[in-house]
């Protein structure tokens, strides 16, 4: 039921590099002065840089759709400046797999695949 999410970042260029290379996609940056928004293609959300947003390892955990095996995505995470927090794990045959990583900005992000 998610309609949109925003991942806070402190270094937009670093975060764009991380997510573009992790998901092998292009991210469109909209620079609105003190508010920067970078839309993640294929997901219903963006990276956001603004004084009111702070990356965090605590709080809500968003799961992004994995269009390739989660193991393949997690294998890229550390090379891109992140950290694997939980490897790919089967929830159930009905719900599929999840994995969790810390991105280049210090956010916990989940991955989900059926």
C-alpha positions in Angstrom: 0.0 0.0 0.0 3.0 2.3 -0.3 2.4 5.2 -2.7 5.7 6.9 -2.2 8.8 6.8 0.0 11.8 9.1 0.5 15.2 7.9 1.6 17.2 10.7 3.4 20.7 11.3 2.2 23.6 13.6 3.3 25.6 13.3 0.1 23.4 13.2 -2.9 26.1 12.4 -5.4 27.4 9.4 -3.3 23.8 8.1 -2.8 23.0 8.4 -6.5 26.2 6.4 -7.3 25.2 3.8 -4.8 21.6 3.2 -5.9 22.3 3.6 -9.7 25.0 0.9 -9.5 23.1 -1.3 -7.1 19.9 -1.4 -9.2 21.7 -0.9 -12.6 19.4 2.1 -13.4 19.5 5.8 -13.9 18.3 8.2 -11.3 16.8 11.5 -12.3 18.0 14.4 -10.0 15.7 17.4 -9.5 17.6 20.2 -7.8 15.1 22.5 -6.2 17.6 24.7 -4.4 17.9 23.6 -0.8 15.7 20.6 -1.6 17.2 17.9 -3.8 15.0 14.9 -5.0 16.4 12.0 -7.0 13.7 9.6 -8.3 14.6 6.0 -8.3 13.4 4.4 -11.6 11.4 1.2 -11.1 10.6 2.1 -7.5 7.9 4.3 -6.0 10.2 6.7 -4.3 13.3 8.9 -4.2 16.4 10.0 -2.5 16.0 13.3 -0.7 18.5 15.8 0.6 17.3 18.6 2.8 18.0 20.0 6.2 14.8 18.5 7.5 15.8 15.0 6.5 18.5 12.9 8.3 19.7 9.4 7.3 19.1 7.0 10.1 19.7 3.4 11.0 16.7 3.4 13.3 13.1 4.0 12.5 11.0 2.8 9.6 12.4 0.1 7.3 11.4 0.3 3.6 11.7 -2.8 1.4 12.6 -2.1 -2.2 11.5 -4.5 -5.0 14.4 -6.8 -6.2 14.1 -7.5 -9.9 17.2 -9.8 -9.8 18.1 -12.3 -7.1 18.6 -10.6 -3.7 21.9 -12.4 -3.3 23.2 -10.6 -6.5 22.1 -7.2 -5.1 23.6 -7.8 -1.7 26.9 -9.0 -3.3 27.2 -5.4 -4.7 26.4 -3.5 -1.5 29.8 -3.5 0.2 31.6 -2.7 -3.1 29.4 0.4 -3.3 30.1 1.6 0.2 27.3 -0.1 2.1 27.0 -3.1 4.5 25.0 -6.3 4.4 23.0 -6.5 7.6 20.9 -9.7 6.9 21.5 -12.0 3.9 18.8 -13.2 1.7 16.3 -15.3 3.7 13.2 -17.1 2.8 10.1 -15.8 4.6 7.8 -18.5 3.1 6.9 -19.8 -0.3 4.0 -17.5 -0.3 5.8 -14.3 0.6 9.3 -14.9 -0.9 12.7 -13.6 0.2 14.1 -10.6 2.0 17.5 -9.2 2.8 18.6 -6.0 4.6 21.5 -3.7 4.0 22.9 -0.4 5.2 23.3 2.1 2.3 26.1 4.5 1.7 24.3 7.1 3.8 23.7 4.9 6.9 20.0 4.0 6.2 18.7 0.5 6.8 17.0 -0.7 3.6 15.3 -3.9 2.9 15.0 -5.9 -0.3 12.0 -8.1 -1.2 11.6 -10.7 -4.0 8.9 -13.2 -4.7 
